[in-house]
């Protein structure tokens, strides 16, 4: 994560990196989610740089319980929508 993030973060002018997880039981409802914000805020999933992504990931690990099988549909849809929105704003 660090090796890739250290390179990619320079292509993001504000250094706010949206970070998502998938395939885990998420509190408080403990339902399986195939797309959740690592920082716990799906409406504002950005983390401050790669260090923020790592911190959110580490904090998330103690709160979620991984589940399978993994379904990538939800996370692909969210990321695609964010990408399209970014293209429109530029």
Backbone bond lengths (Angstrom), bond angles and torsions (degrees), N, CA, C in turn:
res aa  C-N    CA-C-N  psi(-1)  N-CA   C-N-CA  omega(-1)  CA-C   N-CA-C  phi
1 X - - - 1.441 - - 1.529 109.70 -
2 X 1.297 116.67 -45.93 1.470 121.08 -178.44 1.526 110.81 -63.93
3 X 1.329 117.26 -44.46 1.465 120.71 -176.78 1.532 111.29 -61.25
4 X 1.308 116.65 -44.34 1.465 120.39 179.65 1.521 110.29 -72.53
5 X 1.310 116.93 -45.35 1.468 121.57 -178.59 1.509 113.25 -61.61
6 X 1.319 117.01 -38.58 1.466 120.38 179.37 1.521 111.48 -60.34
7 X 1.314 117.17 -32.06 1.461 120.87 178.44 1.525 110.80 -82.33
8 X 1.331 117.06 -50.13 1.468 121.29 -173.57 1.523 113.93 -69.10
9 X 1.332 118.52 -28.19 1.463 119.67 -176.24 1.528 112.53 -61.83
10 X 1.328 117.94 -23.49 1.461 120.51 -179.70 1.528 112.64 -74.41
11 X 1.326 117.18 -11.57 1.460 121.42 176.86 1.526 111.53 -92.53
12 X 1.313 116.96 3.15 1.468 122.64 -179.84 1.525 107.36 -117.28
13 X 1.331 116.33 108.46 1.463 120.38 -171.54 1.525 113.93 -62.06
14 X 1.325 118.41 -34.60 1.468 119.54 -177.88 1.527 113.09 -93.89
15 X 1.318 117.33 -3.99 1.479 123.92 178.55 1.531 113.05 60.31
16 X 1.342 116.56 19.70 1.455 121.44 175.45 1.526 107.14 -96.83
17 X 1.315 116.35 112.42 1.460 122.11 -172.34 1.527 109.83 -109.90
18 X 1.343 117.25 117.53 1.464 118.68 175.18 1.525 109.60 -70.88
19 X 1.320 116.28 133.18 1.459 120.48 -177.35 1.526 109.91 -130.23
20 X 1.317 115.12 127.29 1.461 121.30 -176.41 1.520 110.94 -124.16
21 X 1.316 114.48 152.50 1.447 122.24 172.00 1.518 108.27 -118.59
22 X 1.323 116.24 171.16 1.458 119.89 -179.69 1.514 109.42 -155.62
23 X 1.341 115.01 152.91 1.453 120.31 175.87 1.515 114.77 71.59
24 X 1.339 116.16 54.59 1.464 118.73 179.18 1.530 110.45 -152.32
25 X 1.325 114.97 154.33 1.460 121.17 171.03 1.526 106.98 -78.36
26 X 1.340 116.09 126.89 1.458 121.58 -174.95 1.530 109.48 -112.58
27 X 1.341 117.22 128.50 1.463 119.51 175.44 1.522 110.56 -71.77
28 X 1.288 121.72 158.97 1.460 126.81 4.97 1.523 113.66 -87.83
29 X 1.354 118.43 -13.68 1.459 120.28 -176.70 1.526 112.93 -81.67
30 X 1.329 116.73 -16.17 1.460 122.91 -179.15 1.523 112.42 53.92
31 X 1.343 114.27 42.16 1.461 120.66 173.04 1.523 108.03 -100.18
32 X 1.328 116.30 150.19 1.458 120.27 178.93 1.526 108.88 -68.98
33 X 1.321 115.40 132.05 1.458 121.94 175.13 1.522 108.23 -121.00
34 X 1.321 114.90 134.35 1.456 120.12 177.15 1.528 110.83 -100.77
35 X 1.330 116.15 9.04 1.464 121.30 172.99 1.521 108.51 -164.31
36 X 1.324 116.78 112.52 1.456 120.96 177.94 1.518 109.14 -143.25
37 X 1.320 115.07 151.39 1.464 120.16 178.58 1.522 109.11 -75.61
38 X 1.306 116.75 131.76 1.467 119.93 179.66 1.519 111.71 -62.72
39 X 1.351 117.02 -29.27 1.463 119.47 -179.74 1.529 112.28 -84.92
40 X 1.339 117.76 -1.10 1.459 121.66 178.00 1.513 114.72 89.13
41 X 1.333 119.09 -1.92 1.469 122.34 -177.81 1.523 109.69 -120.21
42 X 1.324 117.09 92.83 1.460 121.88 -176.66 1.527 111.76 -62.68
43 X 1.333 118.22 -24.07 1.465 120.87 179.22 1.521 112.42 -82.56
44 X 1.328 117.37 -17.17 1.461 122.90 177.85 1.532 108.61 -145.55
45 X 1.343 116.01 74.81 1.468 119.96 -172.85 1.532 115.00 -81.71
46 X 1.336 116.84 6.47 1.456 119.37 -175.71 1.526 112.67 -71.60
47 X 1.316 113.73 143.29 1.459 122.55 175.50 1.520 107.24 -119.17
48 X 1.314 116.89 151.37 1.457 122.20 -177.59 1.526 110.68 -81.68
49 X 1.333 116.38 95.66 1.453 121.67 179.26 1.514 112.84 69.50
50 X 1.314 115.01 179.55 1.463 119.84 -178.70 1.526 110.85 -66.73
51 X 1.327 117.50 -29.58 1.464 119.76 176.70 1.530 110.33 -64.29
52 X 1.336 116.58 -37.75 1.462 120.63 177.05 1.515 112.04 -66.75
53 X 1.332 116.65 -37.81 1.469 120.63 176.73 1.526 109.68 -63.57
54 X 1.323 116.77 -45.68 1.469 120.10 179.13 1.526 111.55 -61.27
55 X 1.313 117.01 -42.77 1.459 120.74 179.11 1.532 111.10 -63.68
56 X 1.338 116.93 -45.21 1.462 120.54 178.83 1.524 110.47 -61.52
57 X 1.327 116.80 -40.54 1.465 121.46 178.91 1.525 110.87 -62.72
58 X 1.315 116.54 -47.67 1.470 120.33 -180.00 1.520 111.40 -62.25
59 X 1.342 117.80 -42.84 1.464 121.28 178.59 1.521 110.92 -65.19
60 X 1.303 116.51 -37.95 1.458 121.95 -178.53 1.527 111.33 -65.63
61 X 1.306 117.17 -37.30 1.469 121.33 -177.19 1.529 112.95 -56.81
62 X 1.326 116.63 -33.15 1.464 119.19 -178.65 1.528 112.55 -81.66
63 X 1.343 117.38 -8.47 1.467 120.47 -175.46 1.519 114.12 -108.64
64 X 1.319 117.90 -23.97 1.457 120.45 -175.99 1.519 110.68 -106.60
65 X 1.335 114.42 162.37 1.463 121.01 174.10 1.522 106.21 -124.44
66 X 1.325 116.54 119.85 1.454 120.78 -175.48 1.519 111.34 -64.21
67 X 1.332 114.58 149.19 1.452 121.92 -176.47 1.529 109.21 -137.73
68 X 1.270 116.23 156.44 1.458 120.76 174.47 1.509 108.78 -138.35
69 X 1.281 119.56 166.83 1.454 125.91 -1.43 1.532 110.41 -75.87
70 X 1.307 115.40 160.34 1.455 120.78 -178.64 1.522 109.71 -83.10
71 X 1.327 115.29 135.74 1.457 122.97 176.66 1.525 106.99 -119.47
72 X 1.319 118.07 115.16 1.462 122.25 -175.68 1.532 113.85 -87.46
73 X 1.334 118.08 -7.18 1.469 121.24 -174.80 1.532 112.67 -55.54
74 X 1.322 118.15 -48.39 1.469 121.27 -176.69 1.525 112.11 -63.54
75 X 1.309 117.60 -45.43 1.460 120.36 -177.07 1.535 110.93 -70.01
76 X 1.327 117.64 -35.77 1.465 120.29 176.59 1.520 110.18 -64.93
77 X 1.326 117.35 -41.00 1.469 120.87 178.45 1.524 112.12 -62.96
78 X 1.329 117.05 -44.61 1.467 120.96 179.99 1.526 110.89 -63.93
79 X 1.310 116.96 -47.56 1.462 120.72 -178.34 1.529 110.24 -65.69
80 X 1.316 117.45 -40.13 1.456 121.26 177.99 1.529 110.48 -62.50
81 X 1.317 117.37 -44.56 1.467 121.32 178.19 1.516 112.29 -61.95
82 X 1.317 117.14 -41.03 1.468 120.96 177.81 1.520 110.53 -65.76
83 X 1.319 116.78 -37.76 1.458 121.46 179.27 1.530 110.73 -66.05
84 X 1.324 116.43 -44.23 1.467 120.31 178.53 1.527 111.01 -63.73
85 X 1.312 117.18 -40.94 1.463 121.39 178.56 1.525 110.44 -62.97
86 X 1.316 117.31 -39.40 1.459 122.38 179.09 1.526 110.44 -64.98
87 X 1.338 117.75 -41.27 1.455 121.65 178.64 1.523 110.85 -62.06
88 X 1.319 116.81 -40.94 1.457 121.18 -179.54 1.517 110.90 -65.66
89 X 1.324 117.15 -40.34 1.470 120.35 -178.12 1.516 112.79 -72.94
90 X 1.314 117.45 -19.48 1.470 120.04 178.60 1.487 107.43 -89.58
